[in-house]
Amino acid sequence: MKHFPIVIFLVLLLSSVAVGLDSFWRTEGLIRRHVDNALAMTLAEMSADRVDADTIQNYRNHISIAAVRDTACIAVRTESRNGQNHTVLQADAGCSFATVFSLSDQQISGWLMMMAVLWAVGYLWYRRYHTNMLVPVITSPASYGGLVLSDNDACFYTHDGTQVKLTPMQHKLMEMFFQKENHTLTKQEICDALWPKKPDASDTLYTLIRRLKPMLEASSHLKIESNRGNGYVLIDK
């Protein structure tokens, strides 16, 4: 169900393209048959075996599609039959892509494309609105010192709904502080959880705490203090 809206959008979009192309190709075939028929009628009326200006004019007069009439022409090509060359007349509509497209029925394709666009806009609006509604006000211990740990996405937010940008290590450390009832952690607890394979992570922990402190103080009432040199405590100023 997660990708259902995207699937619906793609179905509408691809359906619009498919219907549009089908109408274009059918119109192109109709034009080709129409000019072929006009040429056949012209050849039946010709009194000589040569093509001149009157022949072209007569050919165009048999074409009822106005947009094609001005561009239609007669092409002369040579075919080899039984070792001999023969001159063959061939009808040419001379239509551009834009002309054929304008003559094709794109109404259904247009409606499908509009539905795809409206679906995409509506879905994006829903996602944006729904995301803004995901930040709840949660009571302690998930809310502490002006900072909220959301149950919906496990992210930290200020009380006005602004997400606090933390690195993965900073986020994990803050979760550990929030999960402890007294918000106190020993250095060993932190190092075992964040760097279990590192023999001595004291310097890494010090750097992590040093960089996390100003971020917390800028976005909340929280402050990290050393706890008798054996660990750290998260306090509400």
KELUM-978282 format. One record per residue (C-alpha): residue number from 0; residue in three letters; y, z, x. Coordinates in nm, 2 decimals. Layout:
N
<node NUM, "ALA", <Y, Z, X>>,
...
***
This chain:
237
<node 0, "MET", <0.00, 0.00, 0.00>>,
<node 1, "LYS", <0.23, 0.05, 0.30>>,
<node 2, "HIS", <0.27, -0.33, 0.36>>,
<node 3, "PHE", <0.26, -0.42, -0.01>>,
<node 4, "PRO", <0.64, -0.50, -0.04>>,
<node 5, "ILE", <0.62, -0.72, 0.27>>,
<node 6, "VAL", <0.32, -0.91, 0.13>>,
<node 7, "ILE", <0.51, -0.97, -0.20>>,
<node 8, "PHE", <0.81, -1.10, -0.01>>,
<node 9, "LEU", <0.59, -1.33, 0.20>>,
<node 10, "VAL", <0.41, -1.46, -0.11>>,
<node 11, "LEU", <0.73, -1.54, -0.28>>,
<node 12, "LEU", <0.88, -1.70, 0.03>>,
<node 13, "LEU", <0.57, -1.91, 0.11>>,
<node 14, "SER", <0.54, -2.01, -0.26>>,
<node 15, "SER", <0.90, -2.13, -0.26>>,
<node 16, "VAL", <0.84, -2.34, 0.06>>,
<node 17, "ALA", <0.51, -2.48, -0.08>>,
<node 18, "VAL", <0.66, -2.58, -0.42>>,
<node 19, "GLY", <0.97, -2.73, -0.25>>,
<node 20, "LEU", <0.76, -2.94, -0.01>>,
<node 21, "ASP", <0.53, -3.06, -0.29>>,
<node 22, "SER", <0.82, -3.17, -0.50>>,
<node 23, "PHE", <0.98, -3.34, -0.20>>,
<node 24, "TRP", <0.66, -3.53, -0.11>>,
<node 25, "ARG", <0.60, -3.64, -0.47>>,
<node 26, "THR", <0.96, -3.77, -0.50>>,
<node 27, "GLU", <0.92, -3.95, -0.17>>,
<node 28, "GLY", <0.60, -4.12, -0.30>>,
<node 29, "LEU", <0.77, -4.21, -0.63>>,
<node 30, "ILE", <1.05, -4.38, -0.44>>,
<node 31, "ARG", <0.81, -4.57, -0.22>>,
<node 32, "ARG", <0.62, -4.70, -0.52>>,
<node 33, "HIS", <0.94, -4.78, -0.70>>,
<node 34, "VAL", <1.08, -5.00, -0.42>>,
<node 35, "ASP", <0.74, -5.16, -0.37>>,
<node 36, "ASN", <0.74, -5.26, -0.74>>,
<node 37, "ALA", <1.10, -5.39, -0.71>>,
<node 38, "LEU", <0.99, -5.61, -0.42>>,
<node 39, "ALA", <0.69, -5.74, -0.60>>,
<node 40, "MET", <0.91, -5.84, -0.90>>,
<node 41, "THR", <1.16, -6.01, -0.66>>,
<node 42, "LEU", <0.88, -6.20, -0.48>>,
<node 43, "ALA", <0.75, -6.32, -0.82>>,
<node 44, "GLU", <1.10, -6.46, -0.90>>,
<node 45, "MET", <1.17, -6.62, -0.56>>,
<node 46, "SER", <1.18, -7.00, -0.57>>,
<node 47, "ALA", <1.17, -7.04, -0.19>>,
<node 48, "ASP", <0.98, -6.88, 0.10>>,
<node 49, "ARG", <1.29, -6.73, 0.27>>,
<node 50, "VAL", <1.49, -6.41, 0.23>>,
<node 51, "ASP", <1.86, -6.45, 0.19>>,
<node 52, "ALA", <2.15, -6.24, 0.05>>,
<node 53, "ASP", <2.06, -6.34, -0.31>>,
<node 54, "THR", <1.70, -6.22, -0.25>>,
<node 55, "ILE", <1.83, -5.88, -0.13>>,
<node 56, "GLN", <2.07, -5.85, -0.43>>,
<node 57, "ASN", <1.79, -5.94, -0.67>>,
<node 58, "TYR", <1.56, -5.68, -0.50>>,
<node 59, "ARG", <1.82, -5.41, -0.54>>,
<node 60, "ASN", <1.89, -5.51, -0.90>>,
<node 61, "HIS", <1.53, -5.42, -0.98>>,
<node 62, "ILE", <1.58, -5.06, -0.84>>,
<node 63, "SER", <1.69, -4.83, -1.11>>,
<node 64, "ILE", <1.75, -4.52, -0.88>>,
<node 65, "ALA", <2.12, -4.54, -0.80>>,
<node 66, "ALA", <2.09, -4.33, -0.48>>,
<node 67, "VAL", <1.82, -4.57, -0.35>>,
<node 68, "ARG", <1.98, -4.89, -0.46>>,
<node 69, "ASP", <2.26, -4.90, -0.19>>,
<node 70, "THR", <2.02, -4.82, 0.10>>,
<node 71, "ALA", <1.71, -5.02, 0.00>>,
<node 72, "CYS", <1.63, -5.32, 0.22>>,
<node 73, "ILE", <1.35, -5.57, 0.29>>,
<node 74, "ALA", <1.18, -5.54, 0.62>>,
<node 75, "VAL", <1.01, -5.84, 0.78>>,
<node 76, "ARG", <0.71, -5.77, 1.00>>,
<node 77, "THR", <0.43, -5.98, 1.16>>,
<node 78, "GLU", <0.06, -5.92, 1.10>>,
<node 79, "SER", <-0.23, -6.08, 1.28>>,
<node 80, "ARG", <-0.50, -6.22, 1.05>>,
<node 81, "ASN", <-0.80, -6.42, 1.18>>,
<node 82, "GLY", <-0.62, -6.48, 1.51>>,
<node 83, "GLN", <-0.31, -6.61, 1.33>>,
<node 84, "ASN", <0.03, -6.44, 1.28>>,
<node 85, "HIS", <0.16, -6.40, 0.93>>,
<node 86, "THR", <0.50, -6.29, 0.82>>,
<node 87, "VAL", <0.49, -6.00, 0.57>>,
<node 88, "LEU", <0.78, -5.87, 0.36>>,
<node 89, "GLN", <0.79, -5.49, 0.32>>,
<node 90, "ALA", <1.01, -5.28, 0.09>>,
<node 91, "ASP", <1.21, -5.01, 0.27>>,
<node 92, "ALA", <1.40, -4.75, 0.07>>,
<node 93, "GLY", <1.61, -4.65, 0.37>>,
<node 94, "CYS", <1.65, -4.30, 0.22>>,
<node 95, "SER", <1.75, -4.00, 0.44>>,
<node 96, "PHE", <1.59, -3.66, 0.41>>,
<node 97, "ALA", <1.89, -3.53, 0.23>>,
<node 98, "THR", <1.87, -3.81, -0.03>>,
<node 99, "VAL", <1.51, -3.75, -0.11>>,
<node 100, "PHE", <1.56, -3.38, -0.12>>,
<node 101, "SER", <1.85, -3.42, -0.37>>,
<node 102, "LEU", <1.64, -3.64, -0.59>>,
<node 103, "SER", <1.34, -3.40, -0.59>>,
<node 104, "ASP", <1.32, -3.11, -0.84>>,
<node 105, "GLN", <1.38, -2.79, -0.64>>,
<node 106, "GLN", <1.45, -2.57, -0.94>>,
<node 107, "ILE", <1.13, -2.37, -0.93>>,
<node 108, "SER", <1.15, -2.35, -0.55>>,
<node 109, "GLY", <1.50, -2.22, -0.58>>,
<node 110, "TRP", <1.41, -1.95, -0.83>>,
<node 111, "LEU", <1.12, -1.84, -0.61>>,
<node 112, "MET", <1.35, -1.82, -0.30>>,
<node 113, "MET", <1.61, -1.62, -0.50>>,
<node 114, "MET", <1.33, -1.38, -0.61>>,
<node 115, "ALA", <1.22, -1.34, -0.25>>,
<node 116, "VAL", <1.58, -1.26, -0.14>>,
<node 117, "LEU", <1.64, -1.02, -0.42>>,
<node 118, "TRP", <1.31, -0.85, -0.36>>,
<node 119, "ALA", <1.39, -0.81, 0.01>>,
<node 120, "VAL", <1.74, -0.67, -0.06>>,
<node 121, "GLY", <1.61, -0.43, -0.32>>,
<node 122, "TYR", <1.33, -0.31, -0.09>>,
<node 123, "LEU", <1.57, -0.25, 0.20>>,
<node 124, "TRP", <1.81, -0.07, -0.04>>,
<node 125, "TYR", <1.52, 0.15, -0.16>>,
<node 126, "ARG", <1.41, 0.23, 0.19>>,
<node 127, "ARG", <1.76, 0.33, 0.30>>,
<node 128, "TYR", <1.82, 0.54, -0.01>>,
<node 129, "HIS", <1.47, 0.70, 0.00>>,
<node 130, "THR", <1.51, 0.78, 0.37>>,
<node 131, "ASN", <1.84, 0.95, 0.31>>,
<node 132, "MET", <1.67, 1.17, 0.05>>,
<node 133, "LEU", <1.39, 1.28, 0.28>>,
<node 134, "VAL", <1.58, 1.56, 0.46>>,
<node 135, "PRO", <1.51, 1.88, 0.26>>,
<node 136, "VAL", <1.66, 2.22, 0.31>>,
<node 137, "ILE", <1.37, 2.43, 0.42>>,
<node 138, "THR", <1.36, 2.81, 0.45>>,
<node 139, "SER", <1.25, 3.01, 0.76>>,
<node 140, "PRO", <1.07, 2.97, 0.99>>,
<node 141, "ALA", <1.12, 2.59, 0.96>>,
<node 142, "SER", <1.49, 2.64, 0.94>>,
<node 143, "TYR", <1.66, 2.85, 1.21>>,
<node 144, "GLY", <2.00, 2.87, 1.37>>,
<node 145, "GLY", <2.14, 2.57, 1.18>>,
<node 146, "LEU", <1.84, 2.35, 1.27>>,
<node 147, "VAL", <1.58, 2.22, 1.03>>,
<node 148, "LEU", <1.22, 2.11, 1.11>>,
<node 149, "SER", <1.14, 1.86, 0.83>>,
<node 150, "ASP", <0.79, 1.87, 0.68>>,
<node 151, "ASN", <0.82, 1.50, 0.59>>,
<node 152, "ASP", <0.85, 1.34, 0.93>>,
<node 153, "ALA", <0.83, 1.64, 1.17>>,
<node 154, "CYS", <1.18, 1.57, 1.30>>,
<node 155, "PHE", <1.47, 1.81, 1.36>>,
<node 156, "TYR", <1.78, 1.78, 1.15>>,
<node 157, "THR", <2.11, 1.96, 1.13>>,
<node 158, "HIS", <2.19, 2.10, 0.79>>,
<node 159, "ASP", <2.41, 1.80, 0.71>>,
<node 160, "GLY", <2.11, 1.57, 0.75>>,
<node 161, "THR", <2.18, 1.43, 1.09>>,
<node 162, "GLN", <1.87, 1.38, 1.30>>,
<node 163, "VAL", <1.88, 1.55, 1.64>>,
<node 164, "LYS", <1.76, 1.30, 1.91>>,
<node 165, "LEU", <1.51, 1.47, 2.13>>,
<node 166, "THR", <1.27, 1.34, 2.40>>,
<node 167, "PRO", <0.90, 1.38, 2.33>>,
<node 168, "MET", <0.88, 1.69, 2.56>>,
<node 169, "GLN", <1.19, 1.84, 2.42>>,
<node 170, "HIS", <1.06, 1.79, 2.07>>,
<node 171, "LYS", <0.73, 1.95, 2.15>>,
<node 172, "LEU", <0.90, 2.25, 2.31>>,
<node 173, "MET", <1.12, 2.30, 2.01>>,
<node 174, "GLU", <0.82, 2.28, 1.78>>,
<node 175, "MET", <0.66, 2.56, 1.99>>,
<node 176, "PHE", <0.97, 2.78, 1.96>>,
<node 177, "PHE", <0.98, 2.72, 1.58>>,
<node 178, "GLN", <0.61, 2.80, 1.53>>,
<node 179, "LYS", <0.64, 3.13, 1.71>>,
<node 180, "GLU", <0.74, 3.42, 1.48>>,
<node 181, "ASN", <0.97, 3.57, 1.74>>,
<node 182, "HIS", <1.07, 3.24, 1.89>>,
<node 183, "THR", <0.96, 3.36, 2.23>>,
<node 184, "LEU", <0.74, 3.17, 2.47>>,
<node 185, "THR", <0.61, 3.26, 2.82>>,
<node 186, "LYS", <0.64, 3.00, 3.10>>,
<node 187, "GLN", <0.26, 2.99, 3.11>>,
<node 188, "GLU", <0.23, 2.90, 2.75>>,
<node 189, "ILE", <0.48, 2.62, 2.78>>,
<node 190, "CYS", <0.33, 2.48, 3.10>>,
<node 191, "ASP", <-0.02, 2.49, 2.96>>,
<node 192, "ALA", <0.08, 2.30, 2.65>>,
<node 193, "LEU", <0.31, 2.04, 2.80>>,
<node 194, "TRP", <0.16, 1.99, 3.15>>,
<node 195, "PRO", <-0.20, 2.11, 3.13>>,
<node 196, "LYS", <-0.31, 1.92, 3.44>>,
<node 197, "LYS", <-0.02, 2.01, 3.66>>,
<node 198, "PRO", <-0.09, 2.32, 3.89>>,
<node 199, "ASP", <0.27, 2.43, 3.91>>,
<node 200, "ALA", <0.52, 2.29, 3.66>>,
<node 201, "SER", <0.79, 2.55, 3.71>>,
<node 202, "ASP", <1.05, 2.31, 3.84>>,
<node 203, "THR", <0.97, 2.06, 3.56>>,
<node 204, "LEU", <1.01, 2.33, 3.30>>,
<node 205, "TYR", <1.34, 2.44, 3.45>>,
<node 206, "THR", <1.47, 2.08, 3.43>>,
<node 207, "LEU", <1.35, 2.05, 3.07>>,
<node 208, "ILE", <1.52, 2.37, 2.96>>,
<node 209, "ARG", <1.84, 2.28, 3.15>>,
<node 210, "ARG", <1.87, 1.94, 2.97>>,
<node 211, "LEU", <1.78, 2.08, 2.63>>,
<node 212, "LYS", <2.03, 2.37, 2.63>>,
<node 213, "PRO", <2.35, 2.16, 2.58>>,
<node 214, "MET", <2.19, 1.94, 2.31>>,
<node 215, "LEU", <2.10, 2.25, 2.11>>,
<node 216, "GLU", <2.44, 2.42, 2.15>>,
<node 217, "ALA", <2.62, 2.10, 2.05>>,
<node 218, "SER", <2.41, 2.05, 1.73>>,
<node 219, "SER", <2.32, 2.40, 1.62>>,
<node 220, "HIS", <2.38, 2.77, 1.66>>,
<node 221, "LEU", <2.07, 2.80, 1.89>>,
<node 222, "LYS", <2.06, 2.90, 2.25>>,
<node 223, "ILE", <1.77, 2.92, 2.50>>,
<node 224, "GLU", <1.78, 3.23, 2.72>>,
<node 225, "SER", <1.55, 3.36, 2.99>>,
<node 226, "ASN", <1.33, 3.64, 2.88>>,
<node 227, "ARG", <1.29, 3.88, 3.17>>,
<node 228, "GLY", <1.21, 3.59, 3.40>>,
<node 229, "ASN", <0.87, 3.54, 3.25>>,
<node 230, "GLY", <0.96, 3.30, 2.97>>,
<node 231, "TYR", <1.23, 3.19, 2.73>>,
<node 232, "VAL", <1.36, 3.30, 2.39>>,
<node 233, "LEU", <1.53, 3.08, 2.13>>,
<node 234, "ILE", <1.81, 3.29, 1.97>>,
<node 235, "ASP", <2.05, 3.23, 1.69>>,
<node 236, "LYS", <2.40, 3.28, 1.83>>,
***
